[in-house]
Amino acid sequence: MKKRSHTPHAAFAVVGNLLVVYVAYSLCRLTFLLVNWPLYAGTLSLAHALQLFRAGLLFDTSAILYTNALLILLVLLPCPWKERRGYYTAVRGLFVLLNSIALYANLADCVYFPYTGKRTTTSVFAEFSHEGAGNMARIFAGQMLSHWYLVVLGLGLSWMLWLLFRPVEGTIVPPRRRLRYYATRLLAIIVAIPLCIGGMRGGFTHAVRPITISNANQYANRPAETGIILNTPFSIFRTLNKQPFVTPHYMSDQEAEALYSPVHMPNDTVDFEAKNVVVLILESFSKQHFGFYNRSLRNGTYRGFTPFLDSLLTHAALTYQYSYANGRKSIEGMPSVLSSLPNFVEPLFLTPASLNHLSGLARELGEHKGYTTAFFHGAENGSMGFQAFARSTGFERYYGRTEYNQDDRYNGDKDYDGLWAIWDEEFLQYYADQMSDMPQPFMTAVFTASSHDPFKLPARYEGKFPKGESLLQECIAYTDHALQLFFEKASHTKWFHNTLFVITADHTSNQIDPFYTTSLGNFSVPIILYAPGDSSLQGYDTEQVVEQVDIMPTVLSYLHYDQPYIAFGRNMLYVSDDDRPFALHWVPESNGYEYVEGNYALRFDGQRVNSAYRFRTDSLLQEDVLQRMPTDTLQRMEQHMKAIIQQYMQRMNTDRLMMKRENTK
């Protein structure tokens, strides 16, 4: 008589295997919290952390069931033969493979989350689609070496999945018990199907819609906590085949256009002034790294990491206390700074809307005023999609790593940092030289790269710059030094005194001080206007609310541009009696909008305003004053915000982002 092995029923094997995966997800969540502890220190109690972990189980359930749906079916399917030992070995291998991929994605977000403010979605695949295989391999290898402990943990979790997998094997089902065997397996499948569907949806009743990323907000006290609640596989599953630009219908088109229109119709009577325009977009240059913006920070002892830019701001440039980015990624900052297009829901250039007709400073000045236009980025050509962006918005020329290597005045790849791009010092010198070779007037933009993870410096500068509380800050100081050398060189050129310089960041970076960890602080970037010899562009504006999309209309107004154009910003240099300076951005952590105007910052989930803060006096956004706001102020602000969103989404979906007129070049 054959002895039966003591193996679990298939249903119990499924439950046991899934419990192991739950434990692995929880370990990843704990790791995420520990790695990103500076984002939560001082605001997260043990009791609340446990609540977040418990809430995370809802999202874990959905992700785990999506990942393991096929495996559940394979285990529950009848297989009453001896040969099934090989069958379950294959199932075991598939179980480990699929769940390991999910766990590795969770661990990768431990590093990536601070830069994006949200769990990774499907947009990441498009964001890096222009990177070559070799470059991506080097990037991943570098990251794995820098975060080796996460690699070790990931391999350990995979090994745990293999060891603890519960098979159903080794039992021969006699003919007399076949009916019962098939009946119980069929019953298990029948029960499992609705349980899996309910788990994937996040509930079982008709009133429950499938949970999405925004559902995490109901468990979080502040947006950053959604990173603890959510998991990366869930975020990816929920954004598959997602159409981000859905036009809302808050009001009629006529009402929306009456409240807000992005069409600018200049009526300036002053002749156009053909000054050069130079836009410097600095990688990760959050305001928190400047001494100038943080004089009162930490009892007045904070000196910052930008001595050159601080000096420029103190003596020669115009800047703003309340200035904000429109996105949290490089690919979101580019359209905002150079084309006055905000980022709502998903990055423009990761959607079908990237095929729209697009304008920007380069097209307006190049095609209609005869400017020479060029975009500079020291990375491999095509990296991050910048070259495609530059081309689509009217830049005539593109200068990347390829062009740098072809210039005999420089050292080619000897100046390459080995991972991302040419060092900022050398590339900014190259940038100045190229502009000296261009006919005036010209409009150029450069995107720096050295203040980027993994935060390496040229060997000759080791120990020269302050290290700060983050590895990034030493690189910020290096790039500030590179900017000083750039401006020293530019000041001796024939074009310098005929140029308007605009300096800003693409987005914020690792936030340290509590002021910069709020939803509003996470968008706080410098916007600096500098025109040598023009004393009107000096000072520190502590009243206006401005944002990156205001750069394009401000530059065009400064030049007395006389053509109509489309821009979702306003002129920062002029505030009329009926003008209400504002900032509006999409907050990825809360999956909603934040609208700033006057004394208030509103949070809007796409349907209603759910909180309001007096941001000028409540810098940490701790006191919700929505119920005490004047009703007329709230209604006016909400309607204005809705009109902007509706106009933007509608124009995105109908390809109306550029004025159609004859080329006047």
C-alpha positions in Angstrom: 0.0 0.0 0.0 1.4 3.4 -1.0 2.0 5.8 1.9 0.5 9.2 1.3 2.8 12.1 1.8 1.7 14.7 4.3 1.1 17.6 1.9 -1.6 20.3 2.2 -4.7 20.6 0.2 -4.3 22.8 -2.8 -6.5 25.6 -1.3 -4.3 25.6 1.9 -1.2 25.6 -0.3 -2.4 28.7 -2.1 -3.2 30.5 1.1 0.2 29.6 2.6 2.1 30.7 -0.5 0.2 34.1 -0.6 0.9 34.7 3.1 4.6 34.4 2.4 4.2 37.0 -0.3 2.3 39.3 2.1 5.2 39.0 4.5 7.7 39.9 1.8 5.6 43.0 0.8 5.5 44.1 4.4 9.3 43.8 4.7 9.6 45.9 1.6 7.3 48.5 3.1 9.4 48.6 6.3 12.5 49.0 4.2 10.9 51.8 2.3 10.2 53.6 5.5 13.7 53.1 6.9 15.4 54.2 3.7 13.2 57.3 3.4 13.0 58.1 7.2 14.1 61.7 6.7 10.8 62.3 4.9 8.8 61.2 7.9 10.9 61.8 11.0 9.2 63.9 13.6 5.7 63.6 12.0 5.1 59.8 12.1 4.2 58.1 15.4 4.4 54.4 15.9 0.6 54.1 16.2 0.1 55.9 12.9 2.8 54.0 11.2 1.0 50.7 12.1 -2.2 52.2 10.7 -0.4 52.9 7.4 1.0 49.4 7.3 -2.5 48.0 7.9 -4.0 50.2 5.2 -1.2 49.1 2.9 -2.6 45.5 3.1 -5.6 46.6 1.0 -3.3 47.7 -1.8 -1.0 44.7 -1.3 -3.9 42.4 -1.7 -4.8 43.9 -5.1 -1.2 43.7 -6.4 -0.5 40.2 -5.0 -3.7 38.8 -6.6 -2.9 40.4 -10.0 0.6 39.0 -9.9 -0.4 35.6 -8.7 -3.7 35.0 -10.5 -2.3 32.6 -13.0 -0.3 30.8 -10.3 -3.4 30.4 -8.1 -5.2 28.7 -11.1 -2.2 26.4 -11.8 -2.1 25.2 -8.2 -5.9 24.6 -8.0 -6.2 22.8 -11.3 -6.7 19.0 -11.0 -3.5 17.1 -11.6 -3.8 13.6 -10.0 -0.8 12.0 -11.5 2.6 11.0 -10.3 4.3 13.2 -13.0 3.0 16.3 -11.3 6.2 16.6 -9.3 7.8 18.2 -12.3 4.7 20.3 -12.9 4.9 21.9 -9.4 8.6 22.5 -9.8 7.7 24.6 -12.8 4.9 26.3 -10.9 7.3 27.0 -8.0 9.9 28.6 -10.4 7.2 30.8 -11.9 5.9 31.8 -8.4 9.4 32.9 -7.4 10.1 34.7 -10.7 6.9 36.8 -10.9 6.9 37.7 -7.2 10.6 38.6 -7.2 10.0 41.1 -10.1 7.3 42.7 -8.0 9.4 42.8 -4.9 12.4 44.2 -6.8 10.2 47.0 -8.1 9.2 47.8 -4.5 12.8 48.0 -3.4 13.8 50.1 -6.4 11.2 52.7 -5.3 12.9 53.0 -2.0 15.5 55.0 -3.9 13.4 56.5 -6.7 10.5 57.8 -4.6 12.3 60.9 -3.1 12.8 62.3 -6.6 9.3 61.8 -7.9 7.1 62.0 -4.8 5.1 59.0 -5.9 5.3 55.3 -6.5 6.5 54.4 -10.0 3.8 54.0 -12.6 3.9 52.9 -16.2 5.2 56.3 -17.3 8.7 55.3 -16.2 9.0 53.0 -19.1 8.3 55.8 -21.6 10.5 58.2 -19.6 13.6 56.0 -20.1 12.7 54.6 -23.5 15.2 56.9 -25.2 18.1 55.6 -23.2 20.4 53.1 -25.0 20.7 49.6 -23.7 24.3 50.1 -22.8 23.7 53.3 -20.9 20.7 51.8 -19.0 22.9 48.8 -18.0 25.5 51.2 -16.6 22.9 53.2 -14.8 21.4 50.1 -13.2 24.8 48.6 -12.4 25.8 51.9 -10.7 22.6 52.0 -8.7 22.9 48.4 -7.6 26.4 49.0 -6.4 25.4 52.2 -4.5 22.4 50.4 -2.9 23.9 46.9 -2.5 22.0 46.3 0.7 18.7 46.5 -1.3 20.2 44.0 -3.8 21.1 41.6 -0.9 17.6 42.0 0.6 16.0 41.3 -2.8 17.9 38.1 -3.3 17.1 37.1 0.2 13.4 37.6 -0.4 13.6 35.5 -3.6 15.3 32.7 -1.6 12.6 32.9 1.0 9.9 32.5 -1.6 11.7 29.4 -3.0 12.2 27.8 0.4 8.7 28.4 1.8 6.7 27.6 -1.4 4.1 25.0 -0.5 3.6 22.5 -3.3 0.8 19.8 -3.7 2.7 16.8 -4.8 3.5 13.1 -4.3 -0.1 11.9 -3.9 -1.7 9.3 -6.1 -5.4 9.7 -6.2 -7.1 6.2 -6.4 -10.0 5.9 -8.9 -12.6 5.6 -6.2 -11.7 9.0 -4.8 -11.4 10.8 -8.2 -14.9 12.2 -8.0 -14.3 13.8 -4.6 -10.9 15.0 -5.7 -12.3 16.8 -8.8 -15.3 18.1 -6.9 -13.2 19.7 -4.2 -10.8 21.2 -6.7 -13.7 22.6 -8.7 -15.2 24.1 -5.6 -11.9 25.7 -4.6 -11.7 27.4 -8.0 -15.3 28.5 -7.8 -14.7 30.1 -4.4 -11.3 31.5 -5.4 -12.6 33.4 -8.5 -14.9 35.9 -6.7 -12.4 36.2 -3.8 -9.7 37.2 -6.2 -11.9 39.6 -8.1 -13.0 41.3 -4.8 -9.4 41.5 -3.6 -8.3 43.0 -6.9 -11.1 45.6 -6.8 -10.6 46.4 -3.1 -14.1 45.3 -2.1 -17.0 43.1 -2.9 -20.1 45.3 -3.0 -21.6 47.1 -6.0 -20.9 50.4 -4.3 -17.1 49.8 -4.3 -15.3 51.0 -7.4 -11.9 49.4 -8.1 -9.4 51.1 -5.8 -6.9 53.4 -7.4 -3.8 55.3 -6.3 -5.9 58.2 -4.9 -7.6 55.9 -2.4 -4.5 55.9 -0.3 -5.3 59.5 0.7 -8.1 58.5 2.9 -5.5 56.8 5.3 -2.8 59.4 5.1 -2.4 62.6 7.2 -0.1 64.1 4.5 0.6 63.2 0.9 4.1 61.8 1.5 2.5 59.0 3.6 0.9 57.5 0.5 4.3 56.2 -0.4 4.2 54.0 2.7 0.7 52.8 2.0 1.0 52.0 -1.7 3.3 49.5 -3.4 4.9 49.8 -6.8 3.3 46.8 -8.5 -0.2 48.2 -7.7 0.8 51.6 -9.1 2.0 50.0 -12.3 -1.1 47.8 -12.7 -3.4 50.7 -12.1 -1.8 52.9 -14.8 -1.6 50.3 -17.5 -3.3 51.7 -20.7 -4.3 54.8 -18.7 -5.5 57.8 -20.6 -4.4 60.7 -18.4 -5.8 63.6 -20.3 -9.5 63.3 -19.7 -11.3 66.6 -20.3 -13.5 67.5 -17.3 -16.7 69.4 -17.9 -16.9 71.7 -14.9 -18.6 74.4 -16.9 -19.4 75.3 -20.5 -16.6 76.2 -22.9 -17.7 79.8 -23.0 -17.7 80.1 -19.2 -14.3 78.5 -19.0 -12.8 80.9 -21.6 -14.4 83.9 -19.8 -12.7 82.9 -16.5 -9.4 82.0 -18.0 -7.8 81.9 -21.5 -4.2 80.8 -22.3 -4.3 82.9 -25.5 -2.0 86.0 -25.2 -2.8 88.9 -27.5 0.0 91.5 -27.0 -1.0 95.1 -27.4 2.4 96.6 -26.5 3.1 99.8 -28.4 6.9 99.6 -27.8 9.0 98.1 -30.6 10.3 94.6 -30.2 13.7 94.5 -28.5 15.9 91.7 -30.0 17.8 90.7 -26.8 19.4 87.3 -26.5 17.6 84.9 -24.2 19.6 82.3 -22.2 17.7 79.8 -20.0 19.6 77.7 -17.5 17.7 74.8 -16.1 19.6 73.4 -13.1 19.1 69.7 -12.1 17.5 69.3 -8.7 18.2 72.9 -7.5 15.5 73.2 -4.9 15.3 76.5 -3.0 16.3 74.7 0.2 20.0 74.5 -1.0 20.2 78.4 -1.3 21.4 80.6 1.5 19.6 83.6 0.0 16.1 82.0 0.4 16.8 80.6 3.8 18.3 83.4 5.9 16.0 82.6 8.8 16.4 78.8 8.5 17.8 77.0 11.6 18.2 80.1 13.7 20.0 82.1 11.0 23.0 79.7 10.8 22.1 78.2 7.4 24.6 79.3 4.8 23.5 77.1 1.9 25.5 75.6 -0.9 25.2 78.3 -3.6 27.5 81.2 -2.7 27.7 82.4 -6.3 24.0 82.4 -7.0 23.4 84.0 -3.6 25.7 86.8 -4.5 23.9 87.3 -7.8 20.6 87.4 -6.1 21.8 89.8 -3.5 23.3 92.4 -5.9 22.1 92.0 -9.5 19.0 89.8 -10.2 15.2 89.7 -9.6 13.7 86.7 -7.8 10.6 85.7 -5.9 9.9 84.3 -2.5 6.9 82.3 -3.6 8.1 80.6 -6.8 7.1 77.1 -7.7 7.8 74.3 -10.2 5.0 72.8 -12.2 6.2 69.2 -11.9 8.4 66.8 -10.0 10.4 65.2 -12.9 12.9 66.6 -15.4 10.6 65.7 -18.3 7.8 67.7 -16.6 9.9 70.8 -16.0 11.0 71.2 -19.6 7.6 72.0 -21.1 6.7 74.2 -18.2 9.9 76.3 -18.4 10.3 76.5 -22.2 6.7 76.2 -23.5 4.5 77.4 -20.6 2.7 74.1 -20.4 1.9 72.8 -16.9 2.0 69.2 -15.8 -1.4 67.8 -14.9 -1.9 64.1 -14.1 0.9 62.7 -16.3 3.9 64.2 -18.1 2.9 65.6 -21.4 5.7 64.0 -23.3 4.8 60.5 -22.1 1.4 60.6 -23.6 -0.1 60.7 -27.1 -0.4 64.5 -26.7 3.4 64.7 -27.3 2.5 64.5 -31.0 0.5 67.7 -30.8 1.7 70.9 -32.5 3.7 72.7 -29.8 5.2 76.1 -29.4 7.6 77.7 -26.9 10.2 80.3 -26.6 12.3 78.7 -29.4 9.5 78.6 -31.9 8.1 82.1 -31.1 11.5 83.7 -31.3 13.0 81.5 -33.9 10.3 81.2 -36.5 8.7 84.7 -36.0 11.7 86.9 -35.0 14.6 85.2 -36.8 16.5 84.1 -33.6 19.1 81.4 -33.7 17.8 78.7 -31.3 19.7 75.9 -29.7 19.2 73.4 -26.8 22.2 72.0 -24.8 22.3 68.9 -22.6 25.6 67.1 -21.9 24.1 63.6 -21.8 24.0 61.1 -24.6 22.0 62.5 -27.5 18.4 61.5 -27.1 18.7 61.0 -23.4 15.5 61.6 -21.4 13.7 62.5 -24.6 15.1 66.1 -24.5 16.2 66.0 -28.0 12.8 65.1 -29.3 11.3 67.8 -27.0 13.6 70.4 -28.3 12.8 69.5 -31.9 9.1 69.5 -31.4 9.1 72.9 -29.8 11.1 74.7 -32.4 14.8 74.5 -31.4 16.9 74.5 -34.6 20.0 73.0 -33.1 20.8 70.4 -30.4 24.2 70.1 -28.6 24.7 67.0 -26.6 27.6 64.7 -25.7 28.1 63.8 -29.4 28.7 67.4 -30.4 30.8 68.1 -27.4 33.1 65.1 -28.3 33.5 66.6 -31.8 34.8 69.9 -30.5 38.6 69.9 -30.6 38.8 72.6 -27.9 37.6 70.2 -25.3 38.6 66.7 -24.0 35.7 64.7 -25.3 34.8 61.7 -23.1 37.6 62.5 -20.8 35.2 65.0 -19.3 32.4 62.4 -19.1 31.2 61.5 -15.6 30.9 57.8 -16.6 27.2 57.6 -16.1 25.1 60.5 -17.1 26.8 63.4 -18.9 29.7 65.7 -19.4 30.7 67.4 -16.2 28.9 70.7 -15.7 32.0 72.9 -15.5 33.3 71.7 -18.9 29.9 71.6 -20.6 28.9 75.1 -19.4 32.3 76.4 -20.7 31.4 74.7 -24.0 28.0 76.3 -23.9 29.5 79.8 -23.6 31.8 79.1 -26.5 29.0 77.9 -28.7 26.9 81.0 -28.1 29.9 83.2 -28.9 30.0 81.5 -32.3 26.3 82.1 -32.9 24.8 85.1 -34.8 22.8 87.3 -32.6 20.0 87.4 -31.5 19.8 83.9 -30.1 17.6 81.9 -27.7 19.3 79.0 -26.0 18.6 76.7 -23.1 21.0 74.4 -21.2 20.1 71.6 -18.8 22.8 70.8 -16.3 23.4 67.2 -15.1 26.1 66.9 -12.4 23.7 67.4 -9.4 22.1 64.0 -10.1 22.3 60.7 -8.4 24.8 59.0 -7.9 26.3 62.4 -7.0 29.8 62.1 -8.2 32.4 64.9 -8.5 35.5 65.2 -10.7 38.4 63.8 -8.7 40.2 67.2 -8.6 37.3 68.6 -6.5 37.2 65.9 -3.9 37.0 67.6 -0.5 36.7 71.1 -2.0 33.0 71.7 -1.4 30.8 71.3 1.7 29.1 67.9 1.9 26.0 68.9 3.8 23.3 66.5 5.0 22.7 65.0 1.6 25.2 63.7 -1.0 23.3 66.0 -3.5 24.4 69.2 -1.7 28.1 68.7 -2.5 27.1 68.4 -6.1 24.9 71.5 -5.8 28.0 73.4 -4.6 30.0 72.1 -7.5 27.5 73.2 -10.1 27.2 76.6 -8.4 31.0 76.9 -8.9 30.6 75.8 -12.5 28.0 78.6 -13.0 30.4 81.1 -11.5 33.0 80.1 -14.1 30.4 80.2 -16.9 29.3 83.8 -16.0 32.9 84.9 -15.7 33.6 83.7 -19.2 30.3 85.0 -20.6 30.9 88.5 -19.1 33.9 89.0 -21.5 31.8 88.2 -24.6 30.2 90.6 -27.1 26.8 89.2 -26.4 26.7 89.3 -22.6 25.2 92.8 -22.0 22.6 92.1 -24.7 21.2 89.1 -22.9 18.4 88.2 -20.5 19.3 85.2 -18.3 16.7 83.0 -16.7 17.8 80.6 -14.0 15.5 78.0 -12.5 15.5 74.3 -11.6 13.8 71.4 -13.3 12.3 70.2 -10.0 13.0 69.9 -6.3 15.2 67.2 -4.8 15.7 65.4 -1.5 13.9 67.6 1.0 15.5 68.0 4.4 14.0 70.9 6.3 10.3 70.5 7.3 9.3 73.6 5.4 10.3 71.9 2.2 8.7 68.5 2.9 5.1 69.9 2.6 3.1 69.5 -0.6 3.9 73.1 -1.4 7.5 73.0 -0.4 8.1 70.0 -2.7 7.5 72.4 -5.6 9.6 75.4 -4.3 12.3 76.2 -6.9 14.1 79.4 -7.7 13.0 81.6 -10.6 15.7 84.2 -11.3 15.8 87.0 -14.0 19.1 88.6 -14.6 19.9 91.2 -17.3 23.4 92.7 -17.0 23.0 96.5 -16.8 19.3 96.5 -16.4 18.6 97.8 -12.8 14.8 97.2 -13.3 15.4 93.5 -13.0 16.7 93.5 -9.4 15.2 92.8 -6.0 13.3 90.3 -4.0 9.5 90.1 -4.6 7.9 88.8 -1.5 4.3 89.2 -2.6 3.7 87.6 -6.0 3.0 83.9 -6.4 4.8 82.7 -9.6 5.6 79.4 -11.3 7.6 78.0 -14.1 4.9 78.5 -16.7 5.2 82.2 -16.1 8.7 82.3 -17.6 7.8 82.2 -21.3 5.2 85.0 -21.2 7.5 87.1 -18.9 10.4 86.8 -21.4 8.2 87.6 -24.4 6.8 90.6 -22.5 10.2 91.8 -21.6 11.2 91.7 -25.3 7.9 93.5 -26.2 6.9 90.6 -28.4 4.1 91.6 -30.7 2.7 88.3 -31.8 -0.3 86.3 -30.3 0.7 83.0 -28.7 -0.6 80.3 -26.3 0.9 80.0 -22.8 -0.6 78.9 -19.5 1.4 81.4 -17.5 1.4 85.2 -17.0 3.8 88.1 -17.1 5.6 88.2 -13.7 6.8 91.8 -14.4 3.4 93.4 -14.4 0.4 93.0 -12.1 -2.8 94.8 -13.1 -5.7 95.7 -10.7 -7.7 92.7 -11.8 -4.7 90.3 -12.1 -4.4 87.5 -9.5 -1.0 85.8 -9.6 -1.4 82.1 -9.0 0.3 78.7 -9.1 -1.4 75.4 -10.0 0.4 72.1 -10.0 -0.4 68.4 -9.8 0.6 66.7 -6.6 1.5 63.1 -7.3 1.4 62.0 -3.7 -2.3 63.0 -3.3 -3.3 62.4 -6.9 -4.8 65.8 -7.0 -4.1 69.5 -7.6 -2.8 72.3 -5.4 -3.8 75.9 -6.3 -2.1 78.9 -4.7 -3.4 82.4 -4.9 -3.4 85.4 -2.6 -3.1 84.1 1.0 -4.5 80.6 0.4 -3.3 77.2 -0.9 -6.2 74.9 -1.9 -6.1 71.1 -2.4 -8.4 69.9 -5.1 -9.1 66.2 -5.8 -10.5 66.8 -9.3 -14.1 67.2 -8.1 -14.0 69.3 -4.9 -11.7 71.3 -2.7 -11.0 69.2 0.4 -8.7 71.5 2.3 -7.3 75.0 2.4 -4.3 76.6 4.2 -3.0 80.1 4.8 0.4 79.3 3.4 2.1 82.6 4.1 1.6 82.3 7.9 1.2 78.5 8.1 4.3 77.4 6.3 4.0 73.8 7.4 0.4 73.6 6.2 -0.9 72.3 9.5 -4.2 74.1 10.0 -7.0 73.4 7.6 -9.0 76.6 7.3 -11.4 75.5 4.5 -14.5 75.9 6.7 -13.4 79.4 7.8 -12.6 80.8 4.3 -14.7 83.6 2.9 -17.3 81.8 0.7 -16.9 84.2 -2.2 -13.1 83.8 -2.2 -13.3 80.0 -2.1 -15.9 79.9 -5.0 -13.9 82.4 -7.1 -10.6 80.5 -6.6 -12.2 77.1 -7.3 -13.9 78.3 -10.5 -10.7 79.9 -11.8 -8.8 76.7 -11.1 -11.4 74.5 -12.8 -11.4 76.8 -15.8 -7.6 76.4 -16.1 -7.7 72.6 -15.8 -10.6 72.3 -18.3 -8.9 74.6 -20.9 -5.6 72.6 -20.6 -7.1 69.2 -20.9 -9.4 70.2 -23.8 -6.5 71.8 -25.7 -4.3 68.8 -25.1 -7.0 66.4 -26.5 -7.8 68.6 -29.5 -4.3 69.7 -30.5 -4.8 73.4 -29.8 -1.6 74.3 -28.0 -0.1 76.6 -30.7 -1.4 79.6 -32.6 -1.8 78.7 -36.2 -0.4 81.6 -38.3 2.0 82.2 -41.1 5.7 82.0 -40.5 7.0 85.5 -40.3 10.7 84.7 -40.1 
